[in-house]
């Protein structure tokens, strides 16, 4: 496994001219594992079997052109994410546009500049590594969120629903699409701290005593400790903030820190209302589901108390979308 992790990235180089293959071989062999193809059909087979990290692809070849090869690979689920750089003598704007339309990430014209080739390859491999790192962090977040479900009476569908509610509410509030997407993936971590609460409290069927509730109120800080130092990961930073602040209230009566108003991060304010809305409208072993009208009335009664007034108004405004999400992620009977 470790050998796989530290192996050199694999490049597939495709060109029907042996001299061009030799030039690229000399240029790149010290830093990368190289695989070669002399035509489009061979390139497709090698791409699908070797799954290279990046492809340098000639355009004008006998048989399938580079454009056709690129389009084919972008249609396949196992190869569509491989970045493809066209290396070609074609330098017309129309040709370049067709290359990008086919799915290429870059375009290098012949005769090649060694410096340009090295930089472009390194840049696009770095982007792939960044995507892989983000994906691995996302998987960690999702698995930790799943772990929390085993300590709770709530279901995985609750996590899915409230996360999507949060995303829609973030967009309505004016956050960017990227910010809303990060919140969608961070929100499942809101109750991760419940892992640290004893089962005798978490699974108690009746009402908690004051002492038990005091213990339960520690789960936001436990969650923040579990997520720990986030480094440069915005996803984990938001997940930690959500865990720590989703039980704070607009009027300052929440926990664990008694934050009020805009001192509560926007991600915590959004997840608070998304979490409560789904909890109220869902059936649990200890309660029946509230109707939508009852839940909306409750939200209105909590404007300026539990929830930011603007978020209550927006939640009601996007209610049709919220109901679509509820229908899409139903609890199993």
Rosetta silent file (secondary structure, phi, psi, omega in degrees, C-alpha in Angstrom):
SEQUENCE: XXXXXXXXXXXXXXXXXXXXXXXXXXXXXXXXXXXXXXXXXXXXXXXXXXXXXXXXXXXXXXXXXXXXXXXXXXXXXXXXXXXXXXXXXXXXXXXXXXXXXXXXXXXXXXXXXXXXXXXXXXXXXXXXXXXXXXXXXXXXXXXXXXXXXXXXXXXXXXXXXXXXXXXXXXXXXXXXXXXXXXXXXXXXXXXXXXXXXXXXXXXXXXXXXXXXXXXXXXXXXXXXXXXXXXXXXXXXXXXXXXXXXXXXXXXXXXXXXXXXXXXXXXXXXXXXXXXXXXXXXXXXXXXXXXXXXXXXXXXXXXXXXXXXXXXXXXXXXXXXXXXXXXXXXXXXX
SCORE:     score description
SCORE:     0.000 S_00000001
   1 L     0.000  -46.973 -179.155    0.000    0.000    0.000 S_00000001
   2 H   -64.700  -35.145  178.549    2.740    2.479    0.951 S_00000001
   3 H   -63.235  -36.773  177.766    4.628    1.686   -2.236 S_00000001
   4 H   -64.400  -39.320 -176.536    1.522    2.603   -4.207 S_00000001
   5 H   -65.326  -35.749 -173.311    1.242    5.902   -2.362 S_00000001
   6 H  -100.183    4.359  179.557    4.801    7.028   -3.155 S_00000001
   7 L   -64.217  151.351  176.578    4.976    5.725   -6.749 S_00000001
   8 L   -64.474  145.687  174.466    5.690    8.236   -9.486 S_00000001
   9 L   -60.070  146.544  179.942    2.600    9.534  -11.320 S_00000001
  10 E   -98.995  129.630  176.042    1.868    7.705  -14.561 S_00000001
  11 E  -112.711  134.723  170.900    1.612    9.637  -17.837 S_00000001
  12 E   -99.892  120.746 -179.476    0.147    8.191  -21.038 S_00000001
  13 E  -109.723  124.562 -173.934    1.799    9.797  -24.068 S_00000001
  14 E  -122.341  119.411  178.183    0.002    9.353  -27.383 S_00000001
  15 L  -163.246  139.331 -179.168    1.571   10.284  -30.753 S_00000001
  16 L   -84.505   -5.017  179.114    1.903    8.513  -34.095 S_00000001
  17 L  -101.911  113.834 -178.842    5.382    9.989  -34.696 S_00000001
  18 H   -55.181  -34.730 -178.731    8.161    7.999  -32.928 S_00000001
  19 H   -64.199  -36.897  178.701   10.414   11.057  -32.828 S_00000001
  20 H   -68.576  -37.618  177.124    7.830   12.973  -30.795 S_00000001
  21 H   -62.959  -40.679 -179.582    7.498   10.072  -28.351 S_00000001
  22 H   -65.728  -39.828  179.447   11.285   10.001  -27.906 S_00000001
  23 H   -61.797  -47.574 -179.324   11.411   13.753  -27.225 S_00000001
  24 H   -68.594  -33.023  177.415    8.731   13.543  -24.565 S_00000001
  25 H   -61.593  -50.636  179.751   10.327   10.413  -23.102 S_00000001
  26 H   -60.485  -34.814 -175.001   13.671   12.159  -22.585 S_00000001
  27 H   -73.766  -33.636 -167.703   11.905   15.170  -21.145 S_00000001
  28 H  -118.022  -11.080 -170.540    9.678   13.400  -18.599 S_00000001
  29 L   -66.236  -22.629 -178.596   11.076    9.948  -17.773 S_00000001
  30 L   -74.358  -23.386 -175.968   13.078   11.087  -14.742 S_00000001
  31 L  -109.752  -16.540 -172.948    9.993   12.314  -12.891 S_00000001
  32 L  -137.146  155.876  167.122    7.164   10.106  -14.133 S_00000001
  33 E   -80.741  131.083 -174.388    6.251    6.577  -15.133 S_00000001
  34 E  -114.502  138.686  174.201    5.571    6.694  -18.860 S_00000001
  35 E  -126.772  139.397 -172.997    3.243    4.625  -21.033 S_00000001
  36 E  -121.115  145.267  173.481    3.171    5.100  -24.806 S_00000001
  37 E  -137.935  144.898 -177.251    0.559    4.669  -27.541 S_00000001
  38 L  -105.670   -2.097  177.266    0.933    5.297  -31.291 S_00000001
  39 L  -155.211  170.989 -174.881   -2.743    5.598  -32.229 S_00000001
  40 H   -65.737  -40.874 -179.288   -6.136    6.400  -30.780 S_00000001
  41 H   -61.885  -43.992  178.657   -7.382    2.820  -30.391 S_00000001
  42 H   -65.934  -37.734  179.490   -4.278    1.814  -28.444 S_00000001
  43 H   -61.153  -43.871 -179.866   -4.553    4.963  -26.334 S_00000001
  44 H   -61.901  -44.611 -179.788   -8.121    4.101  -25.281 S_00000001
  45 H   -62.197  -45.307 -179.148   -7.127    0.563  -24.265 S_00000001
  46 H   -67.026  -38.809  179.057   -4.142    1.758  -22.234 S_00000001
  47 H   -62.579  -39.691 -176.616   -6.136    4.546  -20.585 S_00000001
  48 H   -77.647  -26.490 -179.362   -8.836    2.100  -19.489 S_00000001
  49 H   -94.284  -37.711 -177.266   -6.395   -0.559  -18.216 S_00000001
  50 H   -92.914  -21.390 -177.756   -3.586    1.555  -16.751 S_00000001
  51 L    46.174   64.873 -179.100   -5.682    4.544  -15.577 S_00000001
  52 L   -64.081  161.030  177.779   -2.839    7.066  -15.904 S_00000001
  53 L   -75.533  -24.033 -179.118   -2.748   10.226  -13.806 S_00000001
  54 E  -160.008  151.255  179.802   -2.554   12.405  -16.927 S_00000001
  55 E  -123.570  128.624  170.513   -2.609   11.989  -20.736 S_00000001
  56 E  -101.029  115.428 -165.825   -0.552   13.912  -23.305 S_00000001
  57 E  -125.146  122.771  173.364   -2.513   13.423  -26.512 S_00000001
  58 L   -71.838  154.867 -179.341   -1.700   14.242  -30.139 S_00000001
  59 L   -95.117  -54.607 -174.029   -4.641   15.415  -32.267 S_00000001
  60 L   -88.587  101.311  179.011   -3.856   14.439  -35.862 S_00000001
  61 L  -135.797  153.939  174.461   -3.369   10.664  -35.978 S_00000001
  62 L   -64.883  146.928 -176.380   -4.443    7.954  -38.422 S_00000001
  63 L    79.857 -131.363  179.662   -7.708    6.330  -37.383 S_00000001
  64 L   -68.055  134.387  174.203   -9.236    8.017  -34.373 S_00000001
  65 L   -79.159  166.201  176.685   -8.217   11.644  -33.900 S_00000001
  66 H   -59.600  -37.852  178.397   -7.180   12.998  -30.526 S_00000001
  67 H   -60.186  -42.856 -179.344  -10.506   14.823  -30.276 S_00000001
  68 H   -67.350  -40.528  177.433  -12.386   11.539  -30.750 S_00000001
  69 H   -61.550  -45.710 -178.863  -10.204    9.748  -28.202 S_00000001
  70 H   -60.179  -47.161 -179.694  -10.756   12.531  -25.685 S_00000001
  71 H   -61.257  -40.125  179.346  -14.535   12.480  -26.140 S_00000001
  72 H   -62.669  -48.206 -177.664  -14.604    8.709  -25.724 S_00000001
  73 H   -65.001  -34.186 -179.858  -12.578    8.779  -22.499 S_00000001
  74 H   -72.864  -15.663  176.973  -14.699   11.590  -21.052 S_00000001
  75 H   -87.140  -13.518 -176.686  -17.820    9.461  -21.559 S_00000001
  76 L   -94.553  135.204 -175.169  -16.438    6.555  -19.498 S_00000001
  77 L   -63.406  -32.837 -175.837  -16.926    6.631  -15.728 S_00000001
  78 L   -86.175  -12.315 -179.088  -13.461    5.230  -14.944 S_00000001
  79 L  -119.899   -6.830 -172.744  -11.515    7.578  -17.254 S_00000001
  80 L   -65.450  -22.062 -178.500  -13.565   10.785  -17.344 S_00000001
  81 L   -90.349   -3.992 -179.870  -11.599   12.367  -14.492 S_00000001
  82 L   -74.268  122.152  178.607   -8.155   11.858  -16.105 S_00000001
  83 E   -67.966  136.884 -179.233   -6.823   15.267  -17.245 S_00000001
  84 E  -120.123  125.620  175.702   -5.949   15.360  -20.950 S_00000001
  85 E  -110.888  122.387  175.398   -3.501   17.849  -22.474 S_00000001
  86 E   -77.995  132.545  174.675   -3.433   18.094  -26.248 S_00000001
  87 E  -120.264  106.871 -168.207    0.080   18.333  -27.737 S_00000001
  88 E  -151.325  157.782  175.538   -0.340   19.277  -31.375 S_00000001
  89 L   -79.553  -14.368  178.166    0.892   21.300  -34.325 S_00000001
  90 L   -69.533  127.891 -179.269   -2.620   22.701  -34.737 S_00000001
  91 L  -132.916   15.481  176.951   -2.672   26.234  -33.401 S_00000001
  92 L   -74.253  146.303  179.572   -5.851   27.697  -34.865 S_00000001
  93 H   -58.104  -37.493  179.618   -8.330   29.187  -32.374 S_00000001
  94 H   -63.556  -41.759  179.091  -11.038   26.887  -33.717 S_00000001
  95 H   -64.017  -42.977  179.712   -8.875   23.815  -33.095 S_00000001
  96 H   -63.430  -43.026  179.164   -8.091   24.950  -29.571 S_00000001
  97 H   -62.794  -40.334  179.211  -11.768   25.594  -28.852 S_00000001
  98 H   -64.019  -36.211  178.113  -12.671   22.135  -30.189 S_00000001
  99 H   -63.637  -45.886  178.505  -10.055   20.613  -27.880 S_00000001
 100 H   -67.163  -36.232  177.910  -11.486   22.255  -24.794 S_00000001
 101 H   -64.105  -32.553  179.000  -14.995   21.371  -25.916 S_00000001
 102 H   -72.272  -18.621  177.030  -13.919   17.725  -26.144 S_00000001
 103 L   120.874    6.180  178.885  -12.873   17.857  -22.485 S_00000001
 104 L   -70.186  154.192  178.349   -9.152   18.709  -22.501 S_00000001
 105 L   -99.168  -14.630 -177.706   -7.699   20.750  -19.654 S_00000001
 106 E  -162.398  170.813 -172.358   -4.876   22.334  -21.647 S_00000001
 107 E  -146.015  117.409  178.409   -3.337   22.763  -25.110 S_00000001
 108 E  -117.192  128.420 -177.709    0.395   22.737  -25.969 S_00000001
 109 E   -94.167  147.875  174.600    1.513   23.530  -29.514 S_00000001
 110 L   -89.628  150.884   -2.801    4.421   21.948  -31.363 S_00000001
 111 L   -68.671  140.073 -171.635    7.303   22.411  -31.565 S_00000001
 112 L   -75.404  151.575  170.544    7.152   21.991  -27.816 S_00000001
 113 L  -100.143  119.716 -179.204    8.994   24.056  -25.244 S_00000001
 114 H   -52.475  -41.509 -178.755   10.461   21.700  -22.594 S_00000001
 115 H   -63.256  -42.022 -179.238    9.836   24.248  -19.833 S_00000001
 116 H   -65.492  -42.882  179.965    6.194   24.682  -20.823 S_00000001
 117 H   -60.681  -47.998 -178.549    5.579   20.932  -20.962 S_00000001
 118 H   -59.870  -45.831 -177.083    7.110   20.370  -17.518 S_00000001
 119 H   -66.502  -44.441 -178.247    5.161   23.217  -15.933 S_00000001
 120 H   -63.885  -43.261  179.251    1.814   22.299  -17.500 S_00000001
 121 H   -62.431  -47.484 -178.951    2.145   18.635  -16.505 S_00000001
 122 H   -61.905  -41.706 -178.846    3.165   19.525  -12.959 S_00000001
 123 H   -61.800  -47.619 -175.603    0.341   22.082  -12.625 S_00000001
 124 H   -73.528  -29.976  173.390   -2.427   19.717  -13.722 S_00000001
 125 H   -68.541  -35.407  176.795   -1.131   16.859  -11.597 S_00000001
 126 H   -64.016  -38.678  177.797   -1.134   19.230   -8.627 S_00000001
 127 H   -65.135  -39.393  177.055   -4.779   20.061   -9.320 S_00000001
 128 H   -62.775  -44.547 -179.948   -5.612   16.343   -9.413 S_00000001
 129 H   -63.372  -36.877  177.920   -3.830   15.816   -6.094 S_00000001
 130 H   -65.240  -40.907  177.347   -5.741   18.725   -4.574 S_00000001
 131 H   -64.044  -41.155 -179.903   -9.032   17.199   -5.723 S_00000001
 132 H   -65.529  -38.401  178.814   -8.018   13.814   -4.297 S_00000001
 133 H   -65.364  -43.601  177.612   -7.084   15.414   -0.973 S_00000001
 134 H   -61.644  -42.046 -179.573  -10.430   17.223   -0.789 S_00000001
 135 H   -64.402  -39.806 -179.810  -12.224   13.990   -1.646 S_00000001
 136 H   -67.164  -39.098  176.935  -10.348   12.056    1.047 S_00000001
 137 H   -64.704  -40.029  178.567  -11.194   14.704    3.636 S_00000001
 138 H   -61.859  -40.412  179.340  -14.811   14.596    2.533 S_00000001
 139 H   -65.391  -37.874  177.074  -14.860   10.825    2.986 S_00000001
 140 H   -62.318  -45.582  178.889  -13.450   11.177    6.518 S_00000001
 141 H   -59.591  -46.079 -178.744  -16.165   13.706    7.365 S_00000001
 142 H   -63.268  -39.489 -179.260  -18.874   11.440    5.957 S_00000001
 143 H   -71.045  -37.246  175.961  -17.620    8.413    7.873 S_00000001
 144 H   -66.558  -39.114  175.603  -17.397   10.289   11.146 S_00000001
 145 H   -61.358  -39.461  177.474  -20.931   11.565   10.577 S_00000001
 146 H   -63.947  -39.640  179.651  -22.007    7.966    9.993 S_00000001
 147 H   -60.713  -38.187 -179.499  -20.319    6.909   13.235 S_00000001
 148 H   -63.837  -30.483 -179.302  -22.375    9.457   15.169 S_00000001
 149 H   -62.133  -29.801 -178.889  -25.608    7.884   13.885 S_00000001
 150 L   -71.805  -10.936  179.736  -24.826    4.705   15.816 S_00000001
 151 L  -106.736   12.578 -168.509  -25.024    6.706   19.048 S_00000001
 152 L  -137.076  154.940  173.824  -28.309    8.432   18.315 S_00000001
 153 L   -77.376  -15.175 -178.518  -32.015    7.796   17.967 S_00000001
 154 L   -79.882  165.129 -173.349  -31.973    9.875   14.795 S_00000001
 155 L  -108.465  167.266  175.808  -31.461    8.326   11.369 S_00000001
 156 H   -62.025  -30.014  177.866  -29.055    8.743    8.514 S_00000001
 157 H   -66.689  -31.899  175.220  -31.870   10.284    6.527 S_00000001
 158 H   -59.255  -45.833 -179.844  -32.092   13.053    9.131 S_00000001
 159 H   -61.309  -42.818  179.410  -28.462   13.914    8.426 S_00000001
 160 H   -63.160  -46.454 -177.287  -29.110   13.913    4.672 S_00000001
 161 H   -64.594  -50.650 -175.414  -32.198   16.082    4.959 S_00000001
 162 H   -65.422  -31.477  177.771  -30.804   18.681    7.340 S_00000001
 163 H   -65.902  -42.476  178.241  -27.596   18.936    5.283 S_00000001
 164 H   -71.811  -34.998  173.195  -29.564   19.663    2.111 S_00000001
 165 H   -58.039  -45.822 -177.841  -31.844   22.079    3.991 S_00000001
 166 H   -60.441  -41.960  179.162  -28.687   23.873    5.128 S_00000001
 167 H   -61.756  -48.687 -178.705  -27.353   24.093    1.584 S_00000001
 168 H   -63.295  -38.900  179.407  -30.597   25.556    0.216 S_00000001
 169 H   -67.492  -37.258  177.860  -30.837   27.994    3.108 S_00000001
 170 H   -62.637  -43.286  178.384  -27.230   29.092    2.575 S_00000001
 171 H   -63.949  -42.405  179.179  -27.953   29.852   -1.078 S_00000001
 172 H   -64.139  -32.331 -178.717  -31.113   31.775   -0.145 S_00000001
 173 H   -73.770  -18.456  178.957  -29.096   33.749    2.424 S_00000001
 174 L   109.606    6.697  175.387  -26.693   34.850   -0.304 S_00000001
 175 L   -71.197  158.588 -178.904  -23.704   32.583    0.248 S_00000001
 176 L   -73.025  164.850  178.044  -21.866   31.434   -2.859 S_00000001
 177 H   -60.271  -37.949  179.693  -22.472   28.062   -4.492 S_00000001
 178 H   -67.233  -43.095  178.353  -19.059   26.899   -3.242 S_00000001
 179 H   -62.309  -40.924  179.849  -19.803   27.995    0.334 S_00000001
 180 H   -65.999  -37.415  179.566  -23.176   26.250    0.220 S_00000001
 181 H   -67.894  -40.286  176.932  -21.581   23.056   -1.100 S_00000001
 182 H   -61.994  -42.488  179.044  -19.002   23.065    1.691 S_00000001
 183 H   -63.779  -39.152  177.216  -21.794   23.488    4.244 S_00000001
 184 H   -54.757  -42.541 -176.609  -23.687   20.573    2.659 S_00000001
 185 H   -84.775  -21.810  179.361  -20.693   18.317    3.310 S_00000001
 186 H   -85.150  -31.265 -174.687  -19.793   19.769    6.724 S_00000001
 187 H   -56.896  -34.313  178.559  -23.305   19.680    8.227 S_00000001
 188 H   -59.444  -14.428  179.728  -23.345   15.880    8.779 S_00000001
 189 H   -87.190    4.513 -171.079  -20.695   16.458   11.456 S_00000001
 190 L   -60.410  -34.221 -177.827  -23.006   18.584   13.607 S_00000001
 191 L  -111.386   23.599 -178.741  -23.600   15.862   16.211 S_00000001
 192 H   -58.808  -28.680 -178.865  -20.278   14.010   15.985 S_00000001
 193 H   -65.037  -15.917  178.894  -19.648   14.869   19.643 S_00000001
 194 H   -65.828  -16.360  173.910  -22.425   12.477   20.698 S_00000001
 195 H   -57.475  -32.302 -176.923  -19.866    9.716   20.220 S_00000001
 196 H   -88.884    4.522  179.408  -18.424   10.897   23.538 S_00000001
 197 L  -100.469  136.852 -176.473  -21.724   10.758   25.458 S_00000001
 198 L   -59.433  144.917  178.760  -22.584    7.611   27.437 S_00000001
 199 H   -60.213  -32.076 -179.007  -25.182    5.258   25.956 S_00000001
 200 H   -61.179  -25.338  176.734  -27.160    5.417   29.186 S_00000001
 201 H   -94.041  -47.427 -175.908  -27.868    9.054   28.346 S_00000001
 202 H   -60.440  -39.143 -173.179  -27.935    8.906   24.549 S_00000001
 203 L  -104.699   11.552  179.183  -30.372    5.991   24.391 S_00000001
 204 L   -65.625  126.250 -176.762  -32.496    6.797   27.441 S_00000001
 205 L   -73.344  -27.434 -177.281  -36.161    6.524   26.381 S_00000001
 206 L   -96.847 -170.993 -179.292  -37.492    9.006   28.935 S_00000001
 207 L   -69.790  141.384  178.454  -36.736   12.595   29.856 S_00000001
 208 L   -75.487  145.748  171.706  -33.175   13.376   30.921 S_00000001
 209 L   -71.711  167.597  178.278  -32.441   14.556   34.442 S_00000001
 210 H   -58.700  -40.573 -179.731  -30.829   17.974   34.869 S_00000001
 211 H   -66.554  -41.503  178.980  -27.475   16.279   35.469 S_00000001
 212 H   -65.886  -38.427  179.733  -27.861   14.079   32.380 S_00000001
 213 H   -68.122  -35.457  176.631  -28.832   17.053   30.252 S_00000001
 214 H   -61.711  -38.696  176.767  -25.774   18.949   31.481 S_00000001
 215 H   -66.790  -43.375  179.972  -23.663   16.032   30.277 S_00000001
 216 H   -59.923  -35.254 -177.322  -25.504   15.957   26.936 S_00000001
 217 L   -69.437   -4.600  177.628  -24.784   19.667   26.450 S_00000001
 218 L   -83.947   -9.938 -171.573  -21.080   18.865   26.301 S_00000001
 219 H   -65.392  -29.485  175.911  -21.375   17.162   22.895 S_00000001
 220 H   -62.082  -41.768 -179.894  -20.706   20.308   20.790 S_00000001
 221 H   -72.568  -34.835  175.050  -17.327   20.822   22.448 S_00000001
 222 H   -61.776  -41.579  178.180  -16.547   17.112   22.306 S_00000001
 223 H   -60.074  -43.308  179.051  -17.286   17.269   18.578 S_00000001
 224 H   -63.080  -36.878  178.386  -14.900   20.179   18.126 S_00000001
 225 H   -68.308  -38.797  179.718  -12.209   18.231   19.981 S_00000001
 226 H   -62.937  -44.763 -179.797  -12.781   15.157   17.796 S_00000001
 227 H   -68.040  -38.611  170.370  -12.375   17.186   14.599 S_00000001
 228 L    70.268 -152.255 -178.455   -9.342   18.867   16.146 S_00000001
 229 L   -69.548  119.453 -174.155   -6.769   20.988   14.329 S_00000001
 230 L   -89.521   -9.316 -178.385   -8.157   21.603   10.840 S_00000001
 231 L    56.697 -131.278 -177.881   -5.003   23.003    9.265 S_00000001
 232 L   -98.004   13.349 -177.918   -5.783   24.522    5.872 S_00000001
 233 L   -85.826  107.249  178.061   -8.933   22.433    5.274 S_00000001
 234 H   -62.697  -36.976  179.145  -11.907   24.775    4.911 S_00000001
 235 H   -58.109  -48.388 -179.901  -14.233   21.761    4.956 S_00000001
 236 H   -70.709  -33.065  176.158  -13.001   20.649    8.383 S_00000001
 237 H   -60.960  -45.152  179.443  -12.961   24.227    9.681 S_00000001
 238 H   -67.754  -40.906  178.426  -16.645   24.602    8.796 S_00000001
 239 H   -60.194  -41.813  178.616  -17.460   21.146   10.190 S_00000001
 240 H   -64.604  -42.790  178.744  -15.802   22.084   13.484 S_00000001
 241 H   -63.335  -42.585  178.662  -17.692   25.379   13.617 S_00000001
 242 H   -61.418  -46.325  179.712  -21.008   23.639   12.887 S_00000001
 243 H   -58.684  -42.045 -173.778  -20.379   21.081   15.621 S_00000001
 244 H   -77.840  -26.495 -167.759  -19.500   23.766   18.154 S_00000001
 245 H  -121.323    1.974 -174.519  -22.235   26.316   17.404 S_00000001
 246 L   -74.922   -6.717  174.244  -25.395   24.604   16.112 S_00000001
 247 L  -106.290    6.245  172.592  -26.985   24.707   19.601 S_00000001
 248 L   -74.750  154.087 -178.652  -26.322   28.415   20.119 S_00000001
 249 L  -121.992  149.055 -176.420  -29.394   30.669   20.003 S_00000001
 250 L   -54.094  -35.728 -177.306  -29.879   34.098   18.492 S_00000001
 251 L   -88.364    3.715  175.498  -30.860   35.585   21.880 S_00000001
 252 L    89.295    6.951 -177.037  -27.796   34.179   23.659 S_00000001
 253 L   -96.084    6.675 -179.195  -29.565   31.462   25.677 S_00000001
 254 L   -85.597 -168.552 -179.021  -28.026   28.530   23.798 S_00000001
 255 L  -140.147  160.493   12.499  -24.970   26.427   24.558 S_00000001
 256 L   -92.050  -10.631 -171.262  -22.086   25.744   24.986 S_00000001
 257 L  -112.141   -3.356  179.976  -20.842   29.359   24.945 S_00000001
 258 L    64.794   34.342  177.368  -23.998   31.453   25.085 S_00000001
 259 L   -69.271  154.379 -178.698  -23.147   33.286   21.873 S_00000001
 260 L  -135.087  152.459  173.464  -25.746   35.732   20.536 S_00000001
 261 H    54.533 -137.993 -176.314  -26.700   37.301   17.210 S_00000001
 262 H   -76.350    0.351  170.029  -24.010   37.542   14.568 S_00000001
 263 H   -69.723  -21.069  174.012  -21.381   36.359   17.045 S_00000001
 264 L   -80.484  124.707  179.063  -22.726   32.930   16.103 S_00000001
 265 L   -56.579  147.104 -175.937  -21.077   31.922   12.803 S_00000001
 266 H   -58.158  -34.282  179.928  -23.502   31.838    9.901 S_00000001
 267 H   -65.894  -34.065  176.749  -22.946   28.098    9.414 S_00000001
 268 H   -70.965  -39.285  178.892  -24.052   27.478   13.007 S_00000001
 269 H   -65.243  -40.664  179.738  -27.130   29.698   12.619 S_00000001
 270 H   -67.442  -47.438 -177.813  -28.137   27.936    9.410 S_00000001
 271 H   -66.637  -28.492  177.868  -27.610   24.412   10.758 S_00000001
 272 H   -59.956  -49.387 -177.127  -29.560   25.254   13.923 S_00000001
 273 H   -73.794  -35.611  177.766  -32.767   25.949   12.028 S_00000001
 274 H   -64.356  -41.822 -179.184  -32.183   23.118    9.508 S_00000001
 275 H   -65.895  -47.577 -177.674  -31.618   20.642   12.353 S_00000001
 276 H   -66.306  -42.311 -179.763  -34.655   21.728   14.377 S_00000001
 277 H   -56.970  -47.038 -178.104  -36.973   21.797   11.360 S_00000001
 278 H   -70.981  -37.467  179.082  -36.166   18.198   10.481 S_00000001
 279 H   -61.290  -41.851 -178.356  -36.237   16.992   14.095 S_00000001
 280 H   -69.100  -38.086 -174.957  -39.707   18.441   14.619 S_00000001
 281 H   -87.947    5.085 -179.142  -41.172   17.091   11.380 S_00000001
 282 L  -110.953  142.167  175.903  -39.754   13.577   11.881 S_00000001
 283 L   -79.432  137.279  177.622  -41.246   10.717   13.878 S_00000001
 284 E  -132.191  163.792  179.986  -39.037    9.301   16.604 S_00000001
 285 L   -55.871  -26.791 -176.068  -39.496    6.509   19.173 S_00000001
 286 L  -102.213    2.495 -179.805  -40.191    9.164   21.805 S_00000001
 287 E  -163.164  158.601  172.915  -42.483   11.476   19.777 S_00000001
 288 L   -88.478  159.233  177.779  -44.796   11.824   16.801 S_00000001
 289 L   -72.484  139.365  172.708  -43.920   14.025   13.832 S_00000001
 290 L   -77.561  154.077  172.771  -45.205   17.583   13.879 S_00000001
 291 L   -73.961  163.629  178.393  -47.156   18.824   10.888 S_00000001
 292 H   -62.470  -42.044 -179.674  -45.534   21.352    8.570 S_00000001
 293 H   -62.056  -42.943  178.347  -47.967   24.047    9.748 S_00000001
 294 H   -62.208  -40.312 -178.891  -47.144   23.350   13.401 S_00000001
 295 H   -68.472  -41.686  177.966  -43.431   23.499   12.640 S_00000001
 296 H   -63.316  -41.175  177.221  -43.728   26.761   10.690 S_00000001
 297 H   -60.828  -39.356  178.469  -45.705   28.289   13.561 S_00000001
 298 H   -64.979  -44.945  178.897  -42.942   27.241   15.954 S_00000001
 299 H   -58.150  -43.563  179.162  -40.251   28.788   13.747 S_00000001
 300 H   -61.671  -38.703 -179.448  -42.210   32.042   13.643 S_00000001
 301 H   -68.481  -19.328 -177.038  -42.543   32.016   17.435 S_00000001
 302 L  -102.645    8.898  175.062  -38.754   31.643   17.717 S_00000001
 303 E   -61.779  125.756 -179.751  -37.807   34.583   15.462 S_00000001
 304 L    80.148   -4.524  177.415  -35.284   36.643   17.365 S_00000001
 305 L  -108.809  -84.512  177.861  -35.151   34.017   20.132 S_00000001
 306 L   -75.093  -41.292 -170.655  -33.768   30.699   18.980 S_00000001
 307 E  -117.601  151.618  172.512  -33.269   31.679   15.340 S_00000001
 308 L   -61.598  128.676 -177.279  -32.073   34.653   13.330 S_00000001
 309 H   -53.268  -43.027 -178.455  -35.264   36.350   12.050 S_00000001
 310 H   -61.450  -37.618 -179.541  -34.034   36.527    8.466 S_00000001
 311 H   -68.644  -34.290  175.930  -33.329   32.783    8.408 S_00000001
 312 H   -62.720  -46.919  179.696  -36.849   32.008    9.609 S_00000001
 313 H   -60.976  -41.544 -179.000  -38.292   34.095    6.772 S_00000001
 314 H   -69.325  -36.819  178.905  -36.002   32.419    4.232 S_00000001
 315 H   -61.972  -40.430  178.175  -36.813   28.937    5.531 S_00000001
 316 H   -69.570  -37.321 -179.546  -40.495   29.620    4.964 S_00000001
 317 H   -64.058  -37.763 -178.184  -39.746   31.144    1.567 S_00000001
 318 L   -95.458   15.394 -176.166  -37.892   28.019    0.369 S_00000001
 319 H   -53.717  -40.438  177.351  -40.421   25.639    1.950 S_00000001
 320 H   -56.832  -40.878  177.971  -41.424   24.078   -1.414 S_00000001
 321 H   -68.400  -38.646  177.850  -37.785   23.060   -1.992 S_00000001
 322 H   -60.304  -42.702  179.933  -37.511   21.837    1.616 S_00000001
 323 H   -67.782  -32.681  174.729  -40.540   19.589    1.124 S_00000001
 324 H   -63.343  -41.394  178.833  -38.993   18.176   -2.061 S_00000001
 325 H   -64.683  -42.901  178.397  -35.883   17.249   -0.073 S_00000001
 326 H   -59.112  -40.830 -179.397  -38.011   15.598    2.643 S_00000001
 327 H   -68.923  -33.027 -177.662  -39.757   13.512   -0.010 S_00000001
 328 H   -76.045  -27.634 -177.019  -36.445   12.497   -1.595 S_00000001
 329 L  -122.316   62.730 -179.114  -34.863   11.356    1.698 S_00000001
 330 L   -74.888  148.558  172.390  -37.650    9.574    3.535 S_00000001
 331 L   -68.804  146.248  174.833  -37.003    7.511    6.653 S_00000001
 332 L   -71.281  142.419 -179.977  -37.322    3.788    6.164 S_00000001
 333 L   -70.714    0.000    0.000  -40.511    2.362    7.614 S_00000001
